[in-house]
Amino acid sequence: MSKGPRHILAAEDDLEDRFMMQEGFREIGHPDKIRFCEDGQALLDQFESSGTADIGLIVLDLNMPRLNGSETLRILKSDKRYSHIPVVIFSTSINEIEKEICLKLGACAYVTKPSTWTSYIATCNMLYKLCTEQTLPVTT
């Protein structure tokens, strides 16, 4: 793992959710800490072309085109090049079975997308700390 600054790479196909997350990171003073790609396949393509040296955390939406979050998680955790990177599932789904499956596949947390700005800020802070300090969050 890189000793330089680490970033969060989020696979999120919804532009509004991407905007909210970017604004949340701007609000906590770290607008350049998060990067985005549109789905799981784009995330894997980016890793193949650019590597993962500066990635400290992956955030995956569950419902994405081409390659969804759980499929992407399964690939990441079965590949030795990527399995060391913590993955957080970030979804609107509150399905307990889906949550349990993702945690068994190797996600370090399953976070329900916030419904208020205050909750979004708290979530961005949690993701930032996980990326920079590698502290495991409470699964919400």
Protein Blocks (a to p, Z undefined) as FASTA:
>chain_A
ZZbdcddddddfblklmmmmmmmmmmnopaklpccdfbfklmmmmmmmnojmlpcbdcdd
fbdghiafklmmmmmmmpmklmmpccddddfbfcfklmmmmmmnopabdcdddfbfklmm
mmmmmmmmmmmnopacddZZ
